[in-house]
Amino acid sequence: MDSLSLPVLWIVLAGLAGTILVSATQLTKNADIIAFKTGLGRSFVGVVLLATATSLPGHWGEFSFVGRRVWRG
């Protein structure tokens, strides 16, 4: 991305922010549905989904590193 101009980077940032906004909205709607169908509390389901969603990128980085380390020796 070194070759992209500043206006293009702002457009990319705006697009990614929109994606996050839509994803977060869907996540909250799905959490409410799961909480209703399972009988679990909305707060509990929300915390579990939020914790999972926010920690996944970090875990994928760790898994990727471990996988490369194991396969390359």
N, C-alpha and C positions, 0 to 999 in steps of 0.2 A: 504494500500500500504506500510505499514511499513515493511513487510517481503520481498519486492522485492529488488534485488541487484542493485547496482549503474549502471552497464551496461544495465540492463533491463529497468531501469528508463530513461536512455538516448535513448534507442530504442523507448520507448513510447513517449518521448518528440519529437523525430524526426518524428514519425508517425503523431502526432497531428499537428506539424508544417506543414507537407505536406498536411494534411486535410484542414488547414486554407488557405494555398496557393491555393489549387484547388478551395475551396469555394469562395475566394476573386476573383479569375479569372472568375468564373461563374457569380458572382454577378455583375461584371463590364460589362460582355457581355449582361446579361439580362437588366441591366440599360440602355445600349445603344439601345437595341431593344424597350424597353418601351418608351424611349424618342423619338425615331423615329416614333413609331406608334401613340403616343398621341400628338406629336407636342410640347411637353414640352422641355425645355432645358436640355441638357445632364448633366450640372452641378447641376441643380435643382433636377433632378431624382437621380443622384448619391448621393447628400447630404441627400436626404430623405431616400434612401435605406441604406446608410452607418449609418445614425443616428439610424434607426430602428434596423439594425443588431447588432450594438454595444450596444444598450441599452436593448435589449431583455433579456440577462442573468440577469441583475440587476432587471428587472421588474419581472421575474419569481421568483426570490428569495423573492421579496416583496409580490407577490401574494401567494406564499407558506406560508410565515409567517402569513399573514392576514388570510388565509384559516384555518390554524391550530388554530389561536387565536379565530376565530369566532366559529369553530366547537367544540372546547374544553371548551369554556366559559371563 
